[in-house]
Amino acid sequence: MAASRFGPVGIIDIGSNSVRFVAYGGAARVPSVLFNEKVMAALGRGVARDGRLDEEAVAKTLQALARFRQLGREIGLKTLHTVATAAVRDAANGREFLKKVAALGLRPRLLSGEEEAELSGLGVVSAIPRANGIVADLGGGSLELIGVARGAAGEGISLPLGVLRVGLHPDPAAIAKAIRDGLKGSRLKDAARSHGLYLVGGSFRALALLDMKTLGHPLPIVHHHRIADDRLPDLRAILESLGQDELKSLTGISTSRLPTLPAAVTILEAMVEELGPRRTIVSAFGLREGLLYRDLGEATRSQDPLLAAALEVGERLGRFGDHGAALDQWMDPLFPDEGADMQRLRLASCLLGDIAWNAHPDYRAERAVDMAIHGNWVGIDTHGRAVLGRALCTAFGGDGGFGSKLSALLRPGEEERVSTWGKALRLAQRLSGGTESLLRKTSIALEPRKVVLTIPARHRDIYADAVERRLQQLAKALGRGGEVRFG
């Protein structure tokens, strides 16, 4: 089945701290970013000071919006959403500002706090379908909290606790009280207890990156990163002890974002204390992705985000179109004892099983590992990325690009099993020439002492020394001998 495509669709997000334009294309379920640009206009700073959007911030924002509108025209967007959030919502001159935005030819929509929370919740659900707990979206002017469970977003609230609004020296007690007061009478009070707290927003993503970099994490991709509660005092100490130049050099976090991190730590500490989550997880998806997800049909929403993205990439980069599901079905008899989570990752590996064919032969494994490890995937954590990387590294005939640091992300005994997936992929692609029709004419089976490859007698000419070598390599990895039968 072909991946459902859409777009290009653009979103302009006029936030309290940044103004961002993102153009999306690719698969409807998990859109790819075609273009992404932000301007740190800090609209919310004036609101925190005197209740108004200051003239300098407004001028900077309007200049950015004019550029974004022109870029959208050149990209050929089918739809352009323009949304404004807390700073504009709370400012005395917010309506006046929206009229200026409309005069540029845009159609701005002012989101309520509840709608902002809903969209952030849907964004997290779209990327982490099993999310269960509370989504916390931290912006410059507000903090949105919303419950998520069973693939849906529930009750949401908006609190005046943005990183610009609380200032450079936030009061922890005042923040904790604001959270307690906001939760009074709300079912959110206990929604994260023994469940998850899912963090959305640029300041939280930057905080996650700081955590990963200072821990020496082998794969510093912030989506699905867990921030341990006992790391928060350490992160605060790091922010207090290192200068901005050192922090920027260490993490790559923008100079304009760094000043907000002490406030983000303070707010996060208060949330953890008040909400009592079992785990705290960062999401790369938020309001913008929630806006796209809300517009999808139920059938598209129900798709697995990892598999939908892998299908789209596999179709686009494969030689002869997608046949990943056929590859997975073909090798399935070899792995009868795998649970649902590993079956899902194996299918994703098969969907991506032809992505590096056009690289130089000596570097195909490295290309495949890089795409598996660093691809713009959601619905997967760093362990899952390592599984994909190990499988595809073997499938493309090497160990290049998959070192000991990545191996450490795998569970005991897993590397051998996942490498065997790669050997099965490697055999299937050599046997069939990378085509689905020929692959479906053959089968492979696991017997007590043998791995048996069956080929119809009329197609026996496809069996050759190269196929024999790969069959024996696969059989050895499974602790058996290899045999071919012509039936």
Summary of the structure (lengths in Angstrom):
residues: 487
radius of gyration: 25.2
end to end distance: 29.9
largest distance: 83.2
contacts: 1743
relative contact order: 0.09
helix: 52%
strand: 17%
